[in-house]
Amino acid sequence: MAIGEFTKQLAQQALLNVTKEPPKEAAPPEAENVGATIVAQLNAMQKALKEDEELMVFFHSGAERIRVMEVYWPTWRVAVLKGVSQDRVMTRAISPVEALQLVVRVGKTQPGAKASRLSVVTPKS
């Protein structure tokens, strides 16, 4: 009888193991939205400014340097930078987000002048 009980327990355990849901695997980590991270950093830096300070954002491409005044995101994977070149010409640069490198620093405004703010336009969800 002991062998019969043992066999019965093994059969029940095997049946439970087969009908039990398999353990859920951990979901793969969600890909980071680099564009959203850049926007969050720019907004955080700009929010921390004092009244007489402005965020100066620069984009370099070869010999060209742009002082960025607006960052427009048609999608989270592409950024359009609008600003002024060294020759004081209105200029735009279009860049995939993965290749985007911005130089950002805080500068004081001239006495009596109003600090300019960076405009950031994100894609519609």
C-alpha positions as CSV (number, residue, x, y, z in Angstrom):
1,M,0.0,0.0,0.0
2,A,2.9,2.4,0.7
3,I,4.0,2.1,-3.0
4,G,0.4,2.7,-4.2
5,E,0.2,5.9,-2.1
6,F,3.6,7.0,-3.2
7,T,2.6,6.5,-6.9
8,K,-0.7,8.3,-6.4
9,Q,1.2,11.4,-4.9
10,L,3.7,11.4,-7.8
11,A,0.8,11.3,-10.3
12,Q,-1.0,14.2,-8.5
13,Q,2.2,16.3,-8.3
14,A,3.0,15.7,-12.0
15,L,-0.6,16.7,-12.9
16,L,-0.3,19.9,-10.8
17,N,3.0,20.8,-12.4
18,V,1.6,20.3,-15.9
19,T,-1.5,22.4,-15.3
20,K,0.3,25.2,-13.3
21,E,1.0,28.3,-15.3
22,P,4.7,28.6,-16.4
23,P,6.6,31.3,-14.5
24,K,6.3,34.6,-16.3
25,E,9.6,35.8,-17.8
26,A,10.7,39.3,-17.0
27,A,9.5,41.7,-19.7
28,P,12.3,43.0,-21.8
29,P,13.3,46.5,-20.7
30,E,11.6,49.2,-22.6
31,A,13.9,51.1,-25.0
32,E,14.8,54.5,-23.6
33,N,13.3,57.5,-25.4
34,V,16.5,59.5,-26.0
35,G,14.6,62.5,-27.3
36,A,12.4,62.7,-24.3
37,T,15.4,62.5,-22.0
38,I,17.1,65.4,-23.9
39,V,13.9,67.5,-23.6
40,A,13.7,66.7,-19.8
41,Q,17.3,67.8,-19.3
42,L,16.9,71.0,-21.2
43,N,13.7,71.9,-19.4
44,A,15.2,71.1,-16.0
45,M,18.3,73.3,-16.7
46,Q,16.1,76.1,-17.9
47,K,13.8,75.9,-14.9
48,A,16.7,76.3,-12.5
49,L,17.8,79.6,-14.1
50,K,17.6,82.9,-12.2
51,E,15.9,85.9,-13.8
52,D,19.2,87.4,-15.0
53,E,20.5,84.1,-16.5
54,E,19.8,82.4,-19.8
55,L,20.5,78.9,-21.1
56,M,22.9,79.1,-24.1
57,V,22.6,76.0,-26.3
58,F,25.1,75.4,-29.1
59,F,25.2,72.9,-31.9
60,H,28.5,72.2,-33.7
61,S,28.7,70.5,-37.1
62,G,32.1,70.8,-38.7
63,A,33.1,74.4,-38.8
64,E,29.5,75.6,-38.4
65,R,28.3,76.6,-34.9
66,I,24.7,77.5,-34.2
67,R,23.3,79.2,-31.1
68,V,20.1,77.3,-30.8
69,M,17.0,79.3,-29.9
70,E,14.4,76.6,-30.6
71,V,14.4,72.8,-30.7
72,Y,11.5,71.3,-32.6
73,W,10.9,67.5,-32.5
74,P,8.8,66.4,-35.5
75,T,9.2,62.9,-34.0
76,W,11.1,61.6,-31.0
77,R,13.8,60.3,-33.3
78,V,14.6,63.6,-35.2
79,A,15.4,67.0,-33.9
80,V,15.3,70.3,-35.9
81,L,17.4,73.0,-34.3
82,K,16.7,76.6,-35.2
83,G,19.1,79.4,-34.3
84,V,21.7,81.9,-35.4
85,S,25.0,81.0,-37.0
86,Q,28.3,82.7,-36.3
87,D,27.5,85.0,-39.3
88,R,24.3,86.0,-37.6
89,V,22.2,84.2,-40.2
90,M,19.1,82.3,-39.2
91,T,20.0,78.6,-39.6
92,R,18.4,75.2,-39.1
93,A,20.0,71.9,-38.5
94,I,18.3,68.5,-38.7
95,S,19.7,65.7,-36.8
96,P,18.8,62.1,-35.8
97,V,18.5,62.1,-32.0
98,E,21.2,59.4,-31.6
99,A,23.7,61.7,-33.2
100,L,22.6,64.9,-31.5
101,Q,25.3,66.6,-29.4
102,L,24.5,69.9,-27.7
103,V,26.8,72.1,-25.7
104,V,24.8,73.9,-23.0
105,R,25.9,76.6,-20.5
106,V,24.4,79.2,-18.3
107,G,25.2,82.9,-19.1
108,K,24.3,86.2,-17.4
109,T,22.3,88.7,-19.4
110,Q,23.4,92.3,-19.9
111,P,22.0,94.7,-17.3
112,G,18.5,95.8,-18.3
113,A,18.2,93.1,-21.0
114,K,15.6,90.4,-20.8
115,A,16.9,86.8,-20.7
116,S,16.0,84.7,-23.7
117,R,14.4,81.3,-23.2
118,L,14.9,78.2,-25.2
119,S,11.7,77.1,-27.0
120,V,11.2,73.3,-27.0
121,V,8.4,71.9,-29.1
122,T,7.7,68.2,-28.7
123,P,5.8,65.8,-31.0
124,K,2.1,65.3,-30.5
125,S,1.4,61.9,-29.0
